[in-house]
Amino acid sequence: VAARKYGFRARCSKLVEITETVTLPKYHPGEAPPSFASVKAPFVSFDAAYTLGERTLTLKATHRIGKRTYEADEWPDYRAALKERLRFMETPIVLVK
């Protein structure tokens, strides 16, 4: 749904923060790690990044849903943050042995 006429609800407000560091075997970068759009709004935000070191891969993501009920005009920001989080979850990272 690209636009809404009426307000909407999320199940609850939440803050999801993920920080993971993975030690990798010897590899050659296959492609540059994917990048993601940062979404910042008063009651919703998303930010994520991959950092590729010599033998480590670090990922950091933060998705904040600041309240439970939203007005219709807040939908575009809410939707953009959700779409970026889903893209973050589904995008593979390609490394070559």
Secondary structure by P-SEA (a helix, b strand, c coil): cccccccccccccbbbbbbbbbbbcccccccccbbbbbbbcccccccccccccccbbbbbbbbbbccccccccaaaaaaaaaaaaaaaacbbbbbcc
